[in-house]
């Protein structure tokens, strides 16, 4: 799809509502990103539209199916969007979950300048507004976040009642790698430039995914300095204490060169005491799109963790399991 087609789609998404079928343009979007699950499976229904959240219009997607035993909320990472999370959406559907996902402000089909945020609370407020707007079936709700999606969850947990029966954190962001240097560069540059060129790093061992991301028309090619400033302010106010929402399953690759994972895991275990941490030797940062072997390994841990939380997952025939 071209940037012009995507902008037209963004501007014409209807308000999210039950029973509103995706437009032909949105169906083409789903085919392009291989998330056209409703077209492949007649009993899977796809609802999509926008939910207002402050100054933003958030692009929201819900795939639901009869007989679902749980609801899964997916939260993507920085520079990501719904179209890149097909593997985890497919996994959730294959395990009898309804799957809810939305594009964070400034990402994907949501409004906002690309990859820009003024305050991390905008991310957590987005979770609040989406959960309030989308009617989910009365089955357990669990959440899986990737990187910045995990930071959004942490901010949410400090401000809102916790609705999740289980929490899975993939390569959670607290500090990025080389944080001291990033802070120094931000102080020096913020008065002179609005952003710096983005480096497309090797953050997955799935080479086909890395090549697709380089061609993805929804990718930002710059890192806005205001996002770094928002992260600095969020970290300055983050109290490293029990959030009171229970433990999480934390999955972390030891070849992750995007976040300062050794430091981050220590902080996460203070915020979510008694968490289970699973390290993946050789795995990189983009766990949602790591190689099939890595995904199979950590999703096995996810299933055991969910069973311990009273959310058994059953394999559904006819859908691949990621």
N, C-alpha and C positions, 0 to 999 in steps of 0.2 A: 504494500500500500504506500501511497505517496504522502508526504507531509500535508499536502493540501486536502487529500481525502480524509486524513485523520482529523484535521482541524474542522472540516465540515461535519464529520461524525460527532466530534466533541461538542460542537455548537448546537447540534440537533438531537442530543440524547433527551428522551422524555423524563419527567419526574418518575422516580422509582415507584412502582405500584404493582400490586398483584394482578396477574392476568394480562399485562402488557407484553406482547410478543416482540422479540427483537426485530428491528427493521432489516431490510435487505443489506444496507450498508454495515450494520453491526454483525450480521451473519457473515459477511465477507471478512470483517475484522477477525471474527472467531476462526474462520478457515485459515486466514493468513498466519495466525499464531497457534494453530492446531489446538484450539480450545473449543471446537465445535461439537461438544459432547452431546448436546441435545439432538443434533442432526444424526449422530451415529447411533444413539440409543433412544428409541421411541418413548420409553417411559421416563426419561430424564428431561425435566423441564428447566429452561433457562429464562430467568427474569433479569432484566438489566435496566438501569436508568440512573438518574442523578439524585443525590440527597444533599440538601444544603447544610453547610457547616461553617458558621461564621461568614467570612467573605468568600468561601470556596463552594464550588459545586463538585461533589465527589462522584466519580463514576463507580457504581456499585453493581456487582454481579452475584446472583444466587443460582446455584444449580441444586435442584431438589428432586427427590425420587420417592416413590411409594415404598413403605416399609423401612425407611431410614431409622437407624437405631441411635444416631447422634447427629449433632450439628457441629461442623468444623468452621471456625473463623481462621483464615489465613491472613497474615500481615507481612507484606513484602519489605524488602530492604531499600536502601538509598540507591537511586538510579533505576530501580526495578519497576515493574507494573504487572497488572493481572496477566497480560499476554505471555509473560515469561514464567508464570507459575503453573503451566499446564501439567507438569509432572506430578506436582502435589495435589492439584485439583483432581486429576485422574485417579491418583492413589486414594483420596478421600471417597470419591464416588465408588471405587472398586471395593471399599470397605464399608459400604452401606451408610455413608455419611451424606447429609446435605452439606454443600460447601458454599460458604459466603466469603467473598473477597472484595476489596475495593482499592482503588488507586489513591495513595496518600496525596495530600495537596502538593501541586507542582510536579506530579508524576502521571504518566500514562494519559488517560482521557480525562482526568480531573483538571479543574481549572488551577490557575496560578502560574507564575513564571517558572520555567523549568528548573527543578531541583532546588528551588528557593523556599526557605521558611524563615519567618521572623522570630518564632518562639516554638520550642518543642511541645508546648502545651497545645498547639494547633493539631499536632499528630494525635495526642490522647483525646482531644475533643472530637476529632473525626471518628474515633472508635465509639464514643458516647453517642454521637448523632446517628451513625449507621445502625447501631444496635437498637436505638429507639425507633428508627424508621422502618426496619425490616421485621416482618412478622415471621418468626421461626417456629417450626413444629415443637411441641412440648416433649422434647427428648433432651438428654444432657448436651450441654454446649462445652466444647473444648477449643483451645486456641493453640496455633503454631505460628511463631514469629521468626523472621529471619533478620538478623543484624539490627538495622534501625527500627524495624518492626518490633523488636524486643525492647528497645529503648522507649518506644511509644507505649508499650505495655507497662513498663516500670512507672512511667509518668502517670498512666491511667490508674495503676494500683494504689498510688499515693493519694488519689483524689476521689475515687469512686468505689461504690460497693462492688465486690468481685463476683462476676456471674459465671466464672469458668470452673467446671468440674475437674479440669486437668490443664496443665500448662506445659508446652514444649518450646524451648528456646534454642534456635539454631544459630551458632556463632554470634552470640549477643554482643551488641555494641555498648560499651561504656566509653572507653577511650579508643581512638584509632591508633594504629601503629605510629611511632615517632611523634607522640603527642606534644612533647616539649618543643620540637622543631616546628610543628604545625602552629602551635600557639605563637611562637616568635614570628613566624612568617606572617601570620594574621595581623599581629600588632604593627608590623612594618608596612604591610601592603594595603590595609583596609581603607586608608585615606586616599589612596591613589588609583586603585583599580577595583572593579566590581567582582572580578572572578579570575581564575587561572585556568589554563587548558587542562582538560582531564586526560589522564593516562589510562588507556584500556589495559588493565593489568591481567595477568594470567591467574584468575581467581577460581578456576575450576579445571579439573583434568579432562572435562568433556570438550574436546577441541571443536566439535560441531556447534556447540552452544556458544563458545567464545567467538566463532566466526559470525554466527547469527547476530549476536549482540552488536558487533561492529557495524553491521548493516541495518540494524533496527532503527527505523525512522523516529521512534519515540525516545531515543537515547539523548540525554544532554551531553554536549561536548565540552562543557565547562563546569568547574566547581565554584559555585558562588561563595564569596567570602562571608556573606551574611549567614549562610548555613553554618559555617565554622563558628561564627560569633554566637549563633543560637546554641550550638553544642557547648561552647565554653560557658555560657550563662547557665545552661541546664546542669552541667557537671558541678558548677560552683554551688548550686542550690540543692544538689542531691545528697540526702542524708543516708549514710550507709548503715541502715538499721532494718530490722524485720518489718516488711511491708504488711504482715498479718494476713497474707492470702494463701499460705501454705507453700509446700515445696514445688519445685518444677523439675522436669527432665531437661538437662542442658547437654547439648551435643556440640562438640568442638573439634575441629581438625587441627592437627599439630603442624600443618604446613600453611596455616593461615597467615598471610602477610598483609592483611588489611586492618585487622583490629589487634590491639595489645592484649591477646587472649589470656596470657598468664595473669596479668593484673585484673582483667575483666571477670574471670571466673571467681576470683576471690571476692570481688564486690557482689557479684550475683548471688553467691552463697550466703552473704550477709543479708541481702534483700529477700531471698527465698531460702530460709534455713532448712536444713535436712534435704536439700536438693540432691538428685542423682546426676552425676556428671559422667558422660560417656565420651572418651577421647577417641578420635579416628586417626590413626597413624597415616600420614600421607595426604589427608584430605585438606582441601583449600577452603577459602572463605565462603564461596557461593554454594552452600550445602543443598539449597533447594534445587540446584542444577548441577550437582556433582555427577560423576559417572554412575552408571547403573549399579555397579558393585558397591560403591559407597552408600548410595541411597538404600539399597537392599539391607545393608548392614545396620544403618541407624534406624530405619523404619522398623526393623525387627525389635530394637530397643523400645521404640515408641509403642509398639503393640503390647509388649510386656508391661510397660509403665501404665498404659491406659487400662489394662486388665486389673492392675493393682489398685486403680482408682475407680473400679466398678464400671468401666466402659469397654467391654469386650468388642473387638472388631471382627466382623464376619466377611469372608471373601464373597463378593458378588460375581456370579458368572456373567460373561459377556463383556466385561470391561477389564482392560489391562490394569495391573496394580502398580504402575509407575516404574 
